Amino acid sequence: MRVLMTGGGTAGHINPALAIAEIIKREHPDAEFLFVGAKGRMETRLVPAAGYPIRTVNVRGFQRRLSLKNIGRNVLAAIDVVTASLASARLVKEFAPDIAIGTGGYVCGPVLREALKQGVPVLVHESNAFPGVTVKMLAKEGATVLLCSEDARRHLPAGSEAVVTGNPLRPDFFTLDKQAARQELGLDERPLVLSFGGSLGAAHINEAMATVLARSVKEGALQHIHGTGRVGYAAMQDSLREKGMDADLPGIAVREYIDDMPRCMAAADLVISRCGAMTLSELPAAGKPAILIPSPYVAENHQYHNAMVLVERDAAVCIEEKDLTGERLWETICAITADATRLQKMSENMRQAAILDADARIYRVIAEKLKLQ
């Protein structure tokens, strides 16, 4: 089996691609893979590190805000569309894949469109509740869309072929025991609030959490693990010192990066986070109530749409960044953690949103496309 994979720009596109490749490898150890990414983007590091070959094409997104600078950028983007399409056509012809699978990002457009033109079965995985422009375009041209949830279907063009599969996740999110995780992290019986804003961090979340941590130290009713992200760590330390506290006080753990997320999430009673697609799949898998703070800086405001899927199920509360203050976040945390019945109900509602067999669903669609069943 020869599999062409494409997707990139962010970890939210790259990690699902790598996960799908692993699903295929488990069933077909002799499968051959070729990843196609955008030149100079994150996938050129992460894909080879995972042991897969990668080729690149020049591609960039169009700027929607009108300005002289953006007009120039859009001219270059239009040129890239042509050159990327030609390069993609050559790559598809040379590799001769049995199937082509994309996971989002600008690079998916030219690669998967050329695969469709050459008669290759095409799947595109959409990890967000609000499908992006590239996914909608490919669905209209004949690609089968693998959706993270049923809610996403209504945003696709009429007549699109789509299957709800969920997002592939590490099994630890489903299996780690809460009490064992708490013991390993050295926690006591107080509720644990886990908070983070992503690998780079989110300045507004860090600012609000500095206020929360200062209040929490005085009250003493909660424990915290907070991930600042690489960019925000030093500023967070300064902010805490200005508030007269040390980041290493008992029950307060401030980290640059949370590299044991399944364990920390298993131990948590409440999670505060952005609304990236993979986080919003991890939360239901772990059954964790959440306070969600969508990033306002993403295309088509898709993090807000992601959040609403869980808010409408009463599994999460949403605070938009424009409304975020340390005091409001503190009051929301206290209202939820002080009500054991509400916490339990939100946890149950969160678990009901989980798709536990995403790997099997994804492979089933691949097998059907290749007539392996």
Secondary structure, DSSP 8 states (H G I E B T S, - for coil): -EEEEE--SSHHHHHHHHHHHHHHHHH-TT-EEEEEEETTSTHHHHHHHTT--EEEE-------S--HHHHHHHHHHHHHHHHHHHHHHHHHHHH--SEEEE-SSTTHHHHHHHHHHTT--EEEEE-SSS--HHHHHHHHTT-EEEESSGGGGGGS-TT--EEE------THHHH--HHHHHHHTT--SS-EEEEE--SS--HHHHHHHHHHHHHHHHH---EEEEE--TTTHHHHHHHHHHTT--TTSTTEEEES--TTHHHHHHH-SEEEE---TTHHHHHHHHT--EEE---TTSGGGHHHHHHHHHHTTTSEEE--GGG--HHHHHHHHHHHHT-HHHHHHHHHHHHHT--TTHHHHHHHHHHHHTT--
